[in-house]
Amino acid sequence: MSLTINIYYTGENGSARKFAEEMVEKGVVARVRAEKCNQKYEYFFPMDDPETVLLIDRWESQEALDEHHKSPMMKEIAELRDKYHLHMKVEQYVGK
């Protein structure tokens, strides 16, 4: 079973894109991708909404995602999200 989470980060004046760029620059994205059970961690930019960034995040299991949520990276991610005053919408899908 895999678990896919779509997270829509929305802000103002390009802040969502700046957030994603800083996540890459600080190496947070590379560290998440290197986690044992991470299968995908990619940002996308919707053509019809320049103030939103979509993160597609896939894990091998709920347990793997729970472990990720306990990691020190989550504090870094939350701090950056607060820095850029982002709002989140989350969708979760369970696959085979």
N, C-alpha and C positions, 0 to 999 in steps of 0.2 A: 504494500500500500504506500502511495506517496501522498503528500499533502502540498497543495499549491495555494499560496496566499498572494492575492493581488492587493497592494496597498497604493491608494491614490493619495499623494501628498499635494495639497493645494495651498498656495500662498498668494502674495501680491508682488507686483513689480519684479518678477523673475526670481523670487526667493526660492521656489521649489527647485528650479534648475540649479541655482547656486548651491543649495543643500546637496543635491546629487553630485555636483562637481567636487565639493569639499569632502564628501564621503569617499570619492575616488582618490583625491589628492592626499588625504590623511591615511590611506591604506586600509580603511575599514572594510571597503568592498572586497578587497583581496583577502583579508583575514576571514570574512564570512564565507567566501567561496572556498577557502582552504579547510573549513571545518569538515570533519569526517563525513557527515551525513547530508551535507548540502548538495543539492543537485542543480540548482539554478539560482542566480541572484543578478538580475539585470534590470536596468532602468530604461524606460521608453517615454517618449514625449508625444502626447496626443496632438494631432494636427489641428484639431478644432478648439483646443483649450491651452493656450500658451502659459497659463498659470498653474498647470497641473503636471506632475511627473508620476508615472506608473512604475512601481517596483513589482516585478514578478519574482517571487521567492518560493523555491520548492525544496522540500525536505523528504527524507526517506520515511519518516514516521512522525506521529505526534510527540513521541518521546524525544526524538532528535530536535524538534522545534522547541520543546520545553527546555532542553539543555541549553540551546542557543539563547533562549530568553533569560537564563540564569547567568549568562556570561557577562564579563565586564564590558564587552562591546555594546551591550544594550544601553548602558549609561551614556556612553559616547554618542550613540545614535539619538537618544532622547535629548541630550544637551544640544546637539546640532538642530534637531527638530524645533526645540524651543528658541534657539538663536534666530532661526529664520521664520518664526511665528507661523508654523505650518499646521494645517488641519488634516486629519486622516480619515479616509473611508476604507474599510477592510472587507474583502471578500475571501472566503475560504472554500476550497474544492478538494474533495478526497478522490484520489484515483486508485487504479488497481496496481 
